[in-house]
Amino acid sequence: MSNTYTPPKKEYKTAIREVDLNGIKIGGENSLNFLHSETQKVSKPLIACEILTNIPPNHPKMLKDFWEETIYNPIECVKSALEKNFSALAIRFNIENCEDIDLEIEKSKEQLKEILKITDLPLFLIGTFRREVDVKLLPELDIYFYRKCTIGAVEEENFRKIAPIVKECGHNIIARTPIDINLTKQFNILLTELGFDADKIIIDPNTGGLGYGLDYAYSIIERIKQAALQSDTMLNMPIITFVGEEAWKTKEAKSNNVPAEWGNLTTRAISWESKYCRHAPP
Amino acid sequence: MKLTGLQIFKYLPGGKKEQEANCKNCGFPTCMAFAMKLAKNETEIDKCEFVTDELKSVFEEASRIQQAEIKFGCAENLVKIGNETVMFRHDKKFVNPTCIAVKLESSDENFNEKFSKILNYSIERVGEDLKISAVALVDTDETFYSKAKKVAESKLPMILVSENTEKIKQILDEIKDSKPLVYLENASLEEIAEIERNYNVAVVSSGSSIEELVNNSSKLIENKALNIALNLKNQSQKSLIENLTYIRRSAIENKFKPLGFPVIQFTKDIADLSEDLIEQGIWASVLLCKYANIIVLEHFDEAIIYSLLTLRQNIYTDPEKPLQIEAKLYPIGEPDENSPVIVTTNFALTYFTVVGEVEASNIPSYLAITPSDGMSVLTAWSADKFNGEIIAKTIKTYGLEELVKHKKLIIPGYVASLKEEIEDELPDWEVVIGANEAVDIVDFLRSYQKQQLLNS
């Protein structure tokens, strides 16, 4: 029996694609997460601050308390986020529940114009995740082509109407598929066939909250990452997960009306959100 | 990975169709029967006189353990850790769930109160009772002995941490059946191995680097100790995940024996980790995924424990046997006689996704879950576990005919073809075709409910 220890290092020839988010680059590592001595480039996960343009009536009280009055004004939220030293912002134009969508799209454009004036940080411009609304909304958010942004999410059902405009304006795109590695790959192929640059795609494999299907997202992300490092060039894009959205809609993050064993709401809610953060950049 | 009976059979005379096939000299009627027993370790390979050297070496290689399984705690509350065979849960599954333990010092002013909280913590989630797996009792004063006895009486599995070999021996003499995991800091490896053998308890081998750990556990193995847990001390936040990954890889992929044991990690051994409970909880969740078998938390906090137990339940679910939820009627919000009735299967992910969307719609609804062996809608439909008969029976047994007055049933869009079949079984009901994908449920429900209001 040999007792000599040799570190079981792995070498992967293919790295995750580097995507330029207008100044800051994500991806580029050629190892699994946090294995620093295996990778030629350490790529820190990017954490973006999520800002909603519409605050729904059932929005968690903790988030309202955190942002105070600014929460109702996305421009003020951006200013406040800048003071909090975030490295990127995700503006979620969640107009899906509004009465007059066309009017809201006009309003969203104005809001975006204002935001672009006050920050140079990388921007993720996120739609409603409702396919019909996003077909109208996302192309309108592309028009400020002088500034590279990341737009999404597009899905197989609506990308043909959105992706060509995103491409034309030079932005990055977020490609969402429903927790299935084969669909993810197939969708990336479809996007590149449409002429989309593979170095401008970010994968959104969709995620489930802690206790609400997190295990599926967890394993899909691990499989995508392994396939990517083993030279699958249609899966080696950086991965984005919308953890805030998933975490803050759970009962665990919202409710005080629960058994004592669930513990303190503040600790619980923050833990529920932070449990995902080991996943993926950004 | 172990060989299957069929894989062994291929090497035997029976499998190679040789003259000696099924000679019965091994005591079994056929080569196949022998192969099956051998695969289950219920007989020995030498019982067959025709075994080739090739089979012997393949069999030995395959039988070598990757990561040993160790056990501690009394018989009725046994903690099992280790015995993992894959690096990633999607490769097969993880075997023994991480043991989540909380540290308690014998000199703690509020020892009794804290201990009873740890002991009595219990929470139900998706039909499972989740509890704290063990307490790590640390020797900080002369009451260590009596506290150890108290823990032993409670039957909660225990990790004993002390620098004093004599004290540990004294305790082990007293509480023979509790079989604690023993962590002797600063004792010689000979002493540790002796305790492992004499008291038949699992022991901890520690080191500040993997190399030191390999040295120490090799010496324990030389001294005939078998039940070992590995502990890395003084780890930087930057290198800890990598080190734990390398220990697990050495065991799983290289079958490197000195590291082929489960790992116990204390959050206190993570350098510069803040006292903040949430940050400690985040680190514990990282350890749970990559790659600790026992996590010892510095503090007890209900919310942190709850999130960790939930994460453990998620990560240790067998990916091939998805979690099912109980087939019954789930009211979402506070539904009344005008609320929509939605039917879907008892696949946990389907259920959680649909609940999330229905909640987001702010329309109180009845969600009727069918008994469909935990399959998703389309899988259950093709396996005939989600058909007109099953759906009709579900609606009847859940008493929906009394609960709502509208007699309208929403089914998943993908199984629209079931409409007639269901209406045949439930003649008073109208079947409405719902959304294909969960993400469209909100829009669907809103327009559906608007339409219902207009009609009435």
Interface residues (C-beta under 8 A of the other chain):
Chain A: M1 N3 Y5 P7 P8 K9 L32 N33 F34 L35 H36 S37 E38 N58 E96 F129 R130 R131 E132 P178 G208 G209 L210 G211 Y212 G213 L214 D215 Y216 Y218 S219 E222 R223 Q226 K249 E252 P259 A260 E261 W262 G263 N264 L265 T267 R268 I270 S271 W272 S274 K275 C277 R278
Chain B: F88 R89 H90 Y121 S122 I123 R125 V126 I210 E211 V214 N215 S218 K238 S239 I241 E242 T245 Y246 R249 S250 E253 N254 F256 K257 P258 L259 L277 I278 G281 I282 S285 V286 C289 K290 D301 E302 A303 I304 I305 Y306 S307 T310 L311 Q313 N314 I315 T317 P319 A348 L349 F352 T353 G356 E359 A360 N362 E437 V439 D440 V442 D443
